[in-house]
């Protein structure tokens, strides 16, 4: 992936400071006006990103060729694929040519291209396993992530998409989204031509920071001119949406240097921007041990960076959608946020929600209305499983009625910033305040801090609360407060 985000395999520490708050309230106003460093610091602790509910650290052992028994029942969630009317596809391509020290993604650093070619054969074999298990319905979203998906040469990119088309209904056009994550250091213009021919219409580039000193500290050297050339070329080829990933809290960053990066980004005018907080977990991710921890900015400096970057982006006309995401006001993502069409999946906010997602490749996660299932993480385990069974499923989760109700509530808050109590009562067949009594008690400090408002009819996230969607959602996470997990979630700020 382009950043070090922990969407697919979130983790958390034994404590849960993500729902701490004060007993006092602050004056109402816009998010930029009434955010204080003290408020940001209060909610800056570890917290899930809620690209799924329950989060992936809750998944339990699961196997496709025998009865699938999971923590809260039994069933095979992929059986629901026969009934879907729309589908998303994700393909994980883990290969990279060089190591970025900050990265926490599932990756393989190699110059031996044959490894990637062999991996591609296994991915296509896995796709075949789904041929008799999924309805032949339109794929509304295809996403290539990594690693570096454009590590694949143009011939193999073509082989991949055409191979997927033999199993799934791929019909490129304006009504579907084909997106790819790219490393601007190695993306060739000829590859943009290939991607455009294959129907890709959205490009995401990992920028992180333009400061040469920061780039050296994370081993990722990329010039603004490289990014400008690729941005202009992608637009000329008809890519309708171009997004940049940026990270704050990297070694050697300060407010002034980040502001200079933001200014260059504003000049390049991407359609969307994801501004992620760097999660420094060297005990968990070996590559991060190559970073000098003494160069990591202090928590207060990170908060100052977040405030300064957001102020600069909003002053330049970008819309703050919530969490880490910004878009230009004319981008369809902003329109979707305005009229209630915004959705969320493992790739973040999206315009193209589907009934189910099939994830292909090592560590990829899939979901259906009945639950989640995830592939083996390691290359060896993935290859062995595909050779023996045609699939590589190792763990997952079967949703019960409580999970479904909370899943819906959390996604409503994160995408639409409002949830109707009556809608939850119909789902739970119980009065809202009775069913969610413990959750509302956890929510009181956030209400007092003006992050969310409660009325007799609904819960509404405030402008200030957009910054703390993860914290608000965490109040309703039953598993976070009742289950044990050895994982560590990334910090909110």
Secondary structure, DSSP 8 states (H G I E B T S, - for coil): --S---STT----SS-GGG---SS------TTTS--HHHHHHT-SB----SSSS-GGG-EE--TTS--EETTEE--GGGGGGG-S-EEEEEEE-EESS--TT--S--EE-S-HHHHHHHHHHHHHHHHHTTTTS---BEEEEEEEES-GGGS-HHHHHHHHHHHHTTSB---STTSEEEEEE-TTT--HHHHHHHHHTT--EEEEEEE---HHHHHHHT----HHHHHHHHHHHHHTT-SEEEEEEEES-TT--HHHHHHHHHHHHHHT-SEEEEEE----TTT-GGGGGS-GGGS--HHHHHHHHHHHHHHHHHTTEEEEETTEEEETTSHHHHHHHHT--EEETTEEES---SEEEEESTT-EEEETTEEEEE-SSHHHHHHHHHHHS--EEEEEE--HHHHHHHHHHHHHHHHSEEEHHHHHHHHTS-HHHHTHHHHHHHHHHHHTTSEEE-SSEEEE-TGGGGGHHHHHHTT-HHHHHS-------B--
